[in-house]
């Protein structure tokens, strides 16, 4: 709840903030503003359910599996349907795609078509739902490429460099929405009393001095030599390529990409999920390029950081399928570039 002493003139709602950004673009029509606000509305609904998880009948599994081969949680299904239903009929979108659905999601017949494309992961980290661990939603917005008619798969398979806007919601001790439309990264906290997202973190920049590294070290036995040595370097146990050592970083890993990324965005650090040399499902990485890695990479770059698949910037990768996976290194520029350097030196024989 806001303190009563706060200066009312300084209260900035997400709707007002998005509108003010729109004013700096004379050619803007207001459609993107409305689309972003609809996503914020979906986040409010999802947050209302996550906060009632132990009281409402939304915990547990649905008994089905998604295209990823993962068991679908009840709240995962609710979030997926909520985002689709709030955006299907607005006339702002040409097509959507979800982590939970095998194919693209066309706009329902009879509704007008718009100029934008929405890709989303409705509930990242959903395996944590039953354990009351922070989870999140990720979204990516593109301009459609097709000239007219229903949106196409090609509209959804665009490089991250073409993103118009992206963001995420994190549902934890409080609910936050963080987004960028290419004019800096801004964070909003949901005030549950007034039911509105209020600007609390304007112009977020990743701290230059990192504090954390985030990776699931339970899978270290499946990593390449370069990744293992890079991890030891972050711990302060492995020399840099020039022979020097760094002060070790603290390991923080929740197992929900949104939550891990959010902490490192504010505190400084690097999150990575490398390829798995043993599991055939993840030899190309686990995280999805189009609706997880690329939107987060866009946010990171706007906040002064960078991202990589180990050799190339995530934003420069061209997706060739809707659910394409990729290794991901994301966060402080220095650390991401250091990961690339270790991979180049020690993993040459594996490429």
Rosetta blueprint (number, residue, H / E / L):
1 X L
2 X L
3 X L
4 X L
5 X L
6 X L
7 X L
8 X H
9 X H
10 X H
11 X L
12 X L
13 X E
14 X H
15 X H
16 X H
17 X H
18 X H
19 X H
20 X H
21 X H
22 X H
23 X H
24 X L
25 X L
26 X L
27 X L
28 X L
29 X L
30 X L
31 X H
32 X H
33 X H
34 X H
35 X H
36 X H
37 X H
38 X H
39 X H
40 X H
41 X H
42 X H
43 X H
44 X H
45 X H
46 X H
47 X H
48 X H
49 X H
50 X H
51 X L
52 X L
53 X L
54 X L
55 X L
56 X L
57 X L
58 X L
59 X L
60 X L
61 X E
62 X E
63 X E
64 X E
65 X E
66 X L
67 X L
68 X L
69 X L
70 X L
71 X E
72 X E
73 X E
74 X H
75 X H
76 X H
77 X H
78 X H
79 X H
80 X H
81 X H
82 X H
83 X H
84 X H
85 X H
86 X H
87 X H
88 X L
89 X L
90 X L
91 X L
92 X L
93 X E
94 X E
95 X E
96 X E
97 X E
98 X E
99 X L
100 X L
101 X L
102 X L
103 X L
104 X L
105 X E
106 X E
107 X L
108 X L
109 X L
110 X L
111 X L
112 X L
113 X L
114 X L
115 X L
116 X E
117 X E
118 X E
119 X E
120 X E
121 X E
122 X E
123 X E
124 X E
125 X L
126 X H
127 X H
128 X H
129 X H
130 X H
131 X H
132 X L
133 X L
134 X L
135 X E
136 X E
137 X E
138 X E
139 X E
140 X E
141 X E
142 X E
143 X E
144 X L
145 X L
146 X L
147 X L
148 X L
149 X L
150 X L
151 X L
152 X L
153 X H
154 X H
155 X H
156 X H
157 X L
158 X L
159 X L
160 X H
161 X H
162 X H
163 X L
164 X L
165 X E
166 X E
167 X E
168 X E
169 X E
170 X E
171 X E
172 X L
173 X L
174 X L
175 X E
176 X E
177 X E
178 X E
179 X E
180 X E
181 X L
182 X L
183 X L
184 X L
185 X E
186 X E
187 X E
188 X E
189 X E
190 X E
191 X E
192 X L
193 X L
194 X L
195 X L
196 X E
197 X E
198 X E
199 X E
200 X E
201 X E
202 X L
203 X L
204 X L
205 X L
206 X L
207 X L
208 X L
209 X L
210 X L
211 X L
212 X E
213 X E
214 X E
215 X L
216 X L
217 X H
218 X H
219 X H
220 X H
221 X H
222 X H
223 X L
224 X L
225 X H
226 X H
227 X H
228 X H
229 X H
230 X H
231 X H
232 X H
233 X H
234 X H
235 X H
236 X L
237 X L
238 X L
239 X L
240 X L
241 X L
242 X L
243 X L
244 X L
245 X L
246 X L
247 X L
248 X L
249 X L
250 X E
251 X E
252 X L
253 X L
254 X L
255 X L
256 X L
257 X H
258 X H
259 X H
260 X H
261 X H
262 X H
263 X H
264 X H
265 X H
266 X H
267 X H
268 X L
269 X E
270 X E
271 X E
272 X E
273 X E
274 X L
275 X L
276 X L
277 X L
278 X L
279 X L
280 X L
281 X L
282 X L
283 X L
284 X L
285 X L
286 X L
287 X E
288 X E
289 X H
290 X H
291 X H
292 X H
293 X H
294 X H
295 X H
296 X H
297 X H
298 X H
299 X H
300 X H
301 X H
302 X H
303 X L
304 X L
305 X L
306 X E
307 X E
308 X E
309 X L
310 X L
311 X L
312 X L
313 X L
314 X H
315 X H
316 X H
317 X L
318 X L
319 X L
320 X L
321 X L
322 X L
323 X L
324 X L
325 X E
326 X E
327 X L
328 X E
329 X E
330 X E
331 X E
332 X L
333 X H
334 X H
335 X H
336 X H
337 X H
338 X H
339 X H
340 X H
341 X H
342 X H
343 X H
344 X H
345 X H
346 X H
347 X L
348 X H
349 X H
350 X H
351 X L
